[in-house]
Amino acid sequence: MTKQYQLIVAPAGNKLDLTNINTIVFYGHSLALADYQYFKNILDRGDLLKSSVKLIFKYSIFDSERKEEIQKDNYDSVYNLLKHYSDDTGVDVITTLILENRLKLQEI
């Protein structure tokens, strides 16, 4: 509800313009299904399927004893997000991004 409220009260001219970008970096997001529409909007506005926009998903290891678990959780979240987007678009987005070297997951 909070995110929707922020969109409602945002100034009318405050639109997300992604026409001249080449990289989208995500950090600090759960990538949960509940947030999917926000990510879909960003990917659509970045014209992901018709452009050469690169996606970089960054994550932090906040507990060194759980490093492998945290990495796997992040990889799974990115996969699920892009799989959902693939289902919506009818295009295998994951394979396309990998083959075109436009997908990275980076630890920071």
Disulfide bonds with the S-S distance in Angstrom:
none
